[in-house]
Amino acid sequence: YYDRYGGGANVVAHGYTKGVGLAAEIIGTFVLVYTVFSATDPKRSARDSHVPVLAPLPIG
């Protein structure tokens, strides 16, 4: 798809269903939002323990 469409395409890869793609998007979005909320909430005690582990995942 990369060469044909000049960079990418919004399709699910062969062998995966649309439901699996949706679930992956939901989980990835949750991890990103949770990481941002944890990193920016000064009252949260989990901020110091979870951020170093979770931050590299959504950032890439």
SULBEL-V12954 format. One record per run of one state. SS is the DSSP state (h for helix, s for strand, l for the rest). FROM is the first residue (numbers start at 0). TO is the last residue. If there is no record, write none. Layout:
((SS:FROM:TO) (SS:FROM:TO))
This chain:
((l:0:0) (h:1:4) (l:5:16) (h:17:39) (l:40:45) (h:46:58) (l:59:59))
